[in-house]
Structure formats: C-alpha cells, structure tokens
C-alpha cells in the first residue's frame, strides 16, 4: 500500500497504518475520505469499481462487503474503519464475517453509519432490525465503536424528486406539510472524521437530526430557489407516492417513508445541535444543501 501520509496517521513498528473507508465513493463516504485526507490520514478507500486519487495518502482497494474473501486486502495495514450499516434491504451483508476479518487484520476501531430507526424498539422493518444486529455484533467484538444514527438524509430528496423536477418542474406529494429535519451528508461525514481522528468518542452513539425543521413544501421551494425556477407541488394519494418512491427504493422503504410523512403532517420535526457540539462547526442548512446540489435538479 502507498505510505505517503504525512499528517497524524498512526504507525506501528514504522508502518503507517490506514483508515479503511467502505463506500468511499458514496454520498457520505466520499466526504469521509476528503476529511481524513485533509487531516493527514492514510486512507484505504474500498469500493467495487476502480478509483484513483492523486492526493497523498490515498490508496484504493477493490473489495465488497458481500464477498468476505475480498476483505483481507481492504483491512491490510488498517487499524480503524468507517463502515455503513444496511441502508438497502436488498443489499445485506454478513456483519459477523466482516468484523471477524477486520479484527483478525488488526482493526481496533469502527465508526458505523447506522440509522435512527434502530431506536424504534418495536419496529420490525428490515432496515432497523438489520442495523440493530450490526450494532450489537460490533459491540460484542471488543473493538472501540462509535455509532452515527442519522434521521432523514437531505440527499434523499434527490432520489425522490430529481426526475420529476427535471422533466416537469413538479413534485408529487401526499403530505406537503409534513415536517422533517434533513441531514446534510457532509455533516454525517464530519462526525465520522472527528470520531476517527480525535479521542473521546469511544462507545458513543450519536443521534443526528438536522438543525432545522422544514415542511416538504419548503424543501421543494429551497430547491426551486437554488435552480432559479418555481417547482409546482401536485397533491397525490399515498398509494401513488409509494409507487413513485418505489421506483428508486425498496418497497418496504417506500412504505416507511410515506408512513413517516403521514405522521409528520403539520408536526415540527425533532432537531439537534449534535454536529456543532461534536465537530465545532454549525450544521449545514437545507438551503445550503440545495445550492450545492442544484445541478442534480436542472434540466
């Protein structure tokens, strides 16, 4: 592996050790990579497809959580890792095998991107059930751990609405006055980087909401302001909304999202200041997210 990190990367016997980042090209993972490199860490970026990065400290390995035989190369020379939980019911992985392989390779710290849904003790949806299993397996492994449990991702609005905005300048919603507190993916990444590079976060679980409660209607308005044209909201039934979301997400996830919207109609969402408390930097607003992602919604 490349040994060119010059910052605070840890070393053992002269060997510079890395932070393994799974999902390194994903919405959160790519910002974790950026933050770690900026901190001078050696980064072992893991993905299913080749990737290059000219910055010092970057090393890429092709591996897949679904195929445990590929994982030793991902953990070679690493003592920490950023891992994502199960965000898609269609892509589970065997957390027992992953953790056993990591521990055997010398990984001693895991920062997990989990989900706030794990706090719903009575929920039988596959996402919280699977993420609780992942958390419990990590806790039993003996490694230092930090769990990040975000609520709704701001980037979900791109998945839900980008196509209809680009093609028809419309967003179809059953409950436009439903509130949420969207979390910017950069803020989740900043929490992960802090936990991986600074002391004091071992055996901590951080519930992460955005810093402001916004209706879905206001989120659509922010996107319209960012792209410079108005976006019409069309009221549709929950059945149609589930079908629309189900085109890009698992049906069980679509069902949960529409259910959350129904429950949140006219009800301010829970917010948090955890990002600023842990990282020292205020959380991004949804308007900032929309400005940064405006091209995703332009024709």
C-alpha positions as CSV (number, residue, x, y, z in Angstrom):
1,X,0.0,0.0,0.0
2,X,1.1,3.6,-0.5
3,X,2.8,5.0,2.5
4,X,2.8,8.7,1.8
5,X,0.6,10.2,4.5
6,X,2.4,13.0,6.4
7,X,-0.2,14.0,8.9
8,X,-1.3,12.4,12.2
9,X,-1.6,8.9,10.8
10,X,-0.7,6.3,13.4
11,X,2.2,4.0,13.0
12,X,3.3,0.6,14.3
13,X,6.9,-0.5,14.0
14,X,7.5,2.1,11.3
15,X,4.5,1.0,9.2
16,X,2.0,3.8,8.6
17,X,-1.5,2.4,9.2
18,X,-4.6,3.5,7.4
19,X,-8.3,4.1,7.9
20,X,-10.4,1.8,5.8
21,X,-13.4,3.6,4.3
22,X,-16.2,1.5,2.9
23,X,-18.5,3.1,0.4
24,X,-15.7,5.6,-0.4
25,X,-17.5,6.9,-3.5
26,X,-20.9,7.1,-1.9
27,X,-22.8,10.1,-0.7
28,X,-21.2,10.1,2.8
29,X,-18.1,8.0,2.2
30,X,-16.5,10.3,-0.3
31,X,-16.7,13.2,2.2
32,X,-15.2,10.9,4.9
33,X,-12.3,10.3,2.5
34,X,-11.9,14.1,1.9
35,X,-12.0,14.8,5.6
36,X,-9.5,12.1,6.5
37,X,-7.1,13.2,3.8
38,X,-7.4,16.8,4.9
39,X,-6.4,15.6,8.4
40,X,-3.3,14.0,7.1
41,X,-4.6,10.4,7.5
42,X,-3.7,7.5,5.3
43,X,-6.9,6.4,3.6
44,X,-7.7,2.9,2.3
45,X,-10.7,3.6,0.1
46,X,-12.8,0.5,-0.6
47,X,-15.3,0.0,-3.5
48,X,-16.5,-2.3,-6.1
49,X,-15.0,-0.3,-9.0
50,X,-11.5,1.1,-9.6
51,X,-10.8,4.6,-8.4
52,X,-7.8,6.8,-8.4
53,X,-7.0,9.9,-6.4
54,X,-3.7,11.9,-6.9
55,X,-3.7,13.2,-3.3
56,X,-1.1,11.9,-1.0
57,X,-2.4,9.3,1.5
58,X,-4.9,7.8,-0.8
59,X,-5.0,4.1,-1.6
60,X,-7.8,2.2,-3.3
61,X,-8.8,-1.4,-2.9
62,X,-11.5,-3.3,-4.8
63,X,-13.5,-5.3,-2.3
64,X,-17.1,-6.0,-1.4
65,X,-18.8,-6.5,1.9
66,X,-20.9,-9.1,0.2
67,X,-17.8,-11.2,-0.6
68,X,-15.8,-11.9,2.5
69,X,-12.9,-13.4,0.5
70,X,-12.1,-9.9,-0.8
71,X,-11.9,-8.2,2.6
72,X,-8.4,-9.1,3.8
73,X,-6.9,-6.8,1.2
74,X,-9.2,-4.0,2.4
75,X,-8.0,-4.3,6.0
76,X,-4.3,-4.9,5.3
77,X,-2.4,-2.2,7.2
78,X,-5.6,-0.6,8.8
79,X,-6.4,-0.1,12.4
80,X,-9.7,1.9,12.0
81,X,-12.6,1.7,9.7
82,X,-15.7,3.6,8.5
83,X,-18.5,1.2,7.8
84,X,-22.0,1.7,6.6
85,X,-24.9,-0.3,8.0
86,X,-27.8,-1.7,6.0
87,X,-29.4,1.1,4.1
88,X,-30.9,-1.1,1.4
89,X,-32.8,-4.3,2.3
90,X,-31.7,-5.7,-1.0
91,X,-28.0,-5.5,-0.1
92,X,-27.4,-7.2,3.3
93,X,-24.0,-8.4,4.3
94,X,-22.8,-10.8,7.0
95,X,-21.6,-8.5,9.7
96,X,-20.1,-11.4,11.8
97,X,-17.7,-12.3,9.0
98,X,-16.9,-8.7,8.3
99,X,-16.0,-7.9,11.9
100,X,-14.1,-11.2,12.4
101,X,-12.0,-10.5,9.4
102,X,-11.4,-6.9,10.5
103,X,-10.4,-7.8,14.0
104,X,-8.1,-10.6,12.7
105,X,-6.3,-8.0,10.5
106,X,-5.8,-5.6,13.4
107,X,-8.7,-3.2,13.1
108,X,-9.4,-1.8,16.6
109,X,-11.9,1.0,16.0
110,X,-15.2,1.1,14.0
111,X,-17.3,4.1,13.1
112,X,-20.6,2.9,11.9
113,X,-23.1,4.8,9.8
114,X,-26.3,3.3,11.3
115,X,-29.8,4.7,11.4
116,X,-32.1,6.5,13.8
117,X,-34.6,3.8,13.1
118,X,-32.7,1.4,15.5
119,X,-34.2,3.4,18.3
120,X,-37.7,2.1,17.4
121,X,-37.6,-1.0,19.6
122,X,-40.9,-2.3,18.3
123,X,-40.2,-1.8,14.7
124,X,-40.0,-4.9,12.5
125,X,-38.9,-3.2,9.3
126,X,-35.8,-4.9,7.8
127,X,-33.7,-1.7,8.0
128,X,-33.8,-1.1,11.8
129,X,-33.8,-4.8,12.5
130,X,-30.7,-5.4,10.5
131,X,-28.9,-2.3,11.8
132,X,-29.6,-3.3,15.4
133,X,-27.9,-6.6,14.6
134,X,-24.9,-4.9,13.1
135,X,-24.6,-2.6,16.1
136,X,-24.8,-5.5,18.5
137,X,-22.3,-7.6,16.7
138,X,-19.8,-4.7,16.7
139,X,-20.4,-4.1,20.4
140,X,-19.7,-7.8,21.2
141,X,-16.5,-7.8,19.1
142,X,-14.4,-5.9,21.7
143,X,-13.4,-3.0,19.3
144,X,-13.9,0.6,20.1
145,X,-17.0,1.8,18.4
146,X,-19.0,4.9,17.6
147,X,-22.4,4.7,16.0
148,X,-23.9,7.6,13.9
149,X,-27.7,7.3,13.7
150,X,-28.9,10.0,11.3
151,X,-32.6,10.7,10.5
152,X,-33.6,11.7,7.1
153,X,-30.8,12.4,4.6
154,X,-31.1,15.7,2.6
155,X,-29.8,13.7,-0.4
156,X,-32.9,11.5,-0.3
157,X,-34.8,14.4,-1.9
158,X,-32.7,14.0,-5.0
159,X,-33.6,10.3,-5.2
160,X,-37.3,11.1,-4.7
161,X,-37.8,14.3,-6.8
162,X,-34.9,15.0,-9.2
163,X,-36.6,13.2,-12.2
164,X,-39.9,14.9,-11.9
165,X,-38.3,18.3,-11.3
166,X,-36.0,17.9,-14.3
167,X,-38.8,16.8,-16.6
168,X,-42.0,18.5,-15.4
169,X,-41.0,21.1,-12.8
170,X,-43.2,19.3,-10.3
171,X,-43.0,17.3,-7.1
172,X,-45.9,14.9,-6.3
173,X,-46.6,14.7,-2.6
174,X,-49.4,13.2,-0.4
175,X,-48.5,15.4,2.6
176,X,-46.7,18.6,1.5
177,X,-46.9,20.0,5.1
178,X,-45.1,17.0,6.6
179,X,-42.0,18.2,8.5
180,X,-38.5,16.7,8.6
181,X,-35.1,17.8,9.7
182,X,-32.9,16.8,6.8
183,X,-29.2,16.0,7.5
184,X,-26.5,17.1,5.0
185,X,-24.2,14.2,4.1
186,X,-21.2,16.4,4.8
187,X,-22.3,16.8,8.4
188,X,-22.5,13.0,8.9
189,X,-19.0,12.7,7.3
190,X,-17.7,15.4,9.6
191,X,-18.9,13.5,12.6
192,X,-17.3,10.3,11.3
193,X,-13.9,12.0,10.7
194,X,-14.0,13.6,14.2
195,X,-14.7,10.2,15.8
196,X,-11.9,8.5,13.8
197,X,-9.2,11.2,14.4
198,X,-10.0,12.6,17.9
199,X,-10.3,11.0,21.3
200,X,-13.5,10.9,23.4
201,X,-15.9,9.2,21.1
202,X,-15.4,5.5,22.0
203,X,-18.6,3.6,22.9
204,X,-20.8,6.6,21.9
205,X,-24.0,6.6,19.8
206,X,-24.9,9.9,18.3
207,X,-28.4,10.5,17.1
208,X,-28.2,13.0,14.2
209,X,-31.0,15.2,13.0
210,X,-30.7,18.4,11.0
211,X,-30.7,21.7,12.8
212,X,-34.0,23.0,11.3
213,X,-37.5,21.6,10.9
214,X,-38.9,22.2,7.4
215,X,-42.0,21.1,5.6
216,X,-41.6,19.1,2.4
217,X,-43.1,22.1,0.7
218,X,-40.4,24.4,2.0
219,X,-37.7,21.9,0.9
220,X,-39.1,22.0,-2.6
221,X,-39.1,25.8,-2.5
222,X,-35.5,25.8,-1.5
223,X,-34.6,23.6,-4.5
224,X,-36.6,25.9,-6.8
225,X,-34.7,28.9,-5.4
226,X,-31.4,27.0,-6.0
227,X,-32.2,26.2,-9.6
228,X,-33.8,29.5,-10.4
229,X,-37.3,28.4,-11.4
230,X,-40.5,27.6,-9.5
231,X,-41.5,24.0,-8.8
232,X,-45.1,23.1,-8.6
233,X,-46.4,20.7,-5.9
234,X,-49.1,18.3,-7.0
235,X,-51.1,16.6,-4.3
236,X,-51.3,12.8,-4.8
237,X,-52.6,9.8,-2.9
238,X,-50.3,7.8,-0.6
239,X,-50.6,4.9,-2.9
240,X,-49.2,6.9,-5.8
241,X,-46.5,8.3,-3.6
242,X,-45.4,4.8,-2.5
243,X,-45.3,3.8,-6.2
244,X,-43.3,6.8,-7.1
245,X,-40.7,6.3,-4.4
246,X,-40.7,2.5,-5.0
247,X,-39.2,3.2,-8.5
248,X,-35.9,4.1,-6.8
249,X,-36.1,2.5,-3.4
250,X,-37.1,-0.9,-1.9
251,X,-41.0,-1.1,-1.5
252,X,-40.6,-1.6,2.3
253,X,-38.6,1.6,2.4
254,X,-41.1,3.5,0.3
255,X,-43.9,2.3,2.7
256,X,-42.0,3.6,5.7
257,X,-41.2,7.0,4.1
258,X,-44.9,7.6,3.2
259,X,-45.9,6.5,6.7
260,X,-43.5,8.9,8.2
261,X,-44.8,11.8,6.1
262,X,-48.4,11.0,7.2
263,X,-47.4,11.0,10.9
264,X,-45.4,14.2,10.4
265,X,-48.0,16.3,8.6
266,X,-48.2,19.6,10.5
267,X,-45.9,18.3,13.2
268,X,-42.5,20.0,13.7
269,X,-39.6,17.6,13.4
270,X,-37.1,16.9,16.1
271,X,-33.9,18.8,15.5
272,X,-30.4,18.6,17.1
273,X,-27.2,20.5,17.5
274,X,-25.0,17.4,17.7
275,X,-23.0,18.3,14.6
276,X,-21.8,21.6,16.1
277,X,-21.3,20.1,19.5
278,X,-19.0,17.4,18.3
279,X,-17.2,19.0,15.3
280,X,-17.3,22.6,16.4
281,X,-18.8,23.7,13.1
282,X,-22.5,24.5,12.6
283,X,-24.6,22.0,10.6
284,X,-25.4,22.9,7.0
285,X,-28.9,24.1,6.3
286,X,-31.1,22.5,3.7
287,X,-30.8,25.7,1.6
288,X,-27.1,25.2,1.5
289,X,-27.6,21.6,0.5
290,X,-29.9,22.6,-2.3
291,X,-27.4,25.2,-3.6
292,X,-24.7,22.6,-3.6
293,X,-26.8,20.1,-5.5
294,X,-28.6,22.5,-7.8
295,X,-27.2,20.8,-10.9
296,X,-28.8,17.5,-9.9
297,X,-32.2,19.1,-10.4
298,X,-31.5,21.2,-13.6
299,X,-32.6,20.0,-17.0
